């Protein structure tokens, strides 16, 4: 007996990414609050370590995520650097 599996999913999953953000000292809460105004931003956490802020972003595609990051999120006052980690599974 040969089994076959369909690669098509009935439910389309959203593209997701974690955005690691470095921020000017003292601007962490303002950046967090600005990020939360974007529909694509699902969670925002103030953190310690390499980044000051960690955000979870969801969009219809990875291209849309990158466009949101480049065109909108990086323009927030106080953001000095970002690293975008795409979620694979």
Residue pairs with C-beta under 8 A, 6 or more apart in sequence:
14 58
14 59
14 60
15 58
15 59
15 60
15 61
15 62
15 64
15 65
15 86
15 87
16 56
16 57
16 58
16 65
16 86
16 87
17 56
17 57
17 62
17 65
17 69
17 84
17 85
17 86
17 87
18 54
18 55
18 56
18 57
18 84
18 85
18 87
19 54
19 55
19 56
19 57
19 69
19 73
19 82
19 83
19 84
19 85
20 50
20 51
20 53
20 54
20 82
20 83
20 84
20 85
21 31
21 35
21 51
21 52
21 53
21 54
21 55
21 73
21 79
21 81
21 82
22 50
22 51
22 52
22 79
22 80
22 81
22 82
23 31
23 52
23 53
23 78
23 79
23 80
24 78
24 80
27 77
27 78
28 46
28 52
28 53
28 78
29 46
30 77
30 78
31 52
31 53
31 76
31 77
31 78
31 79
32 44
32 46
32 53
34 76
34 77
35 41
35 44
35 53
35 55
35 73
35 76
36 44
38 68
38 72
38 73
40 57
40 58
40 59
40 64
40 65
40 68
41 55
41 56
41 57
41 73
42 55
42 56
42 57
42 58
43 55
43 56
44 53
44 54
44 55
44 56
45 53
45 54
45 55
46 52
46 53
47 53
47 54
51 83
55 73
57 65
57 68
57 69
57 73
58 65
59 65
59 68
62 86
65 84
65 86
66 84
69 82
69 84
73 79
73 82
74 82
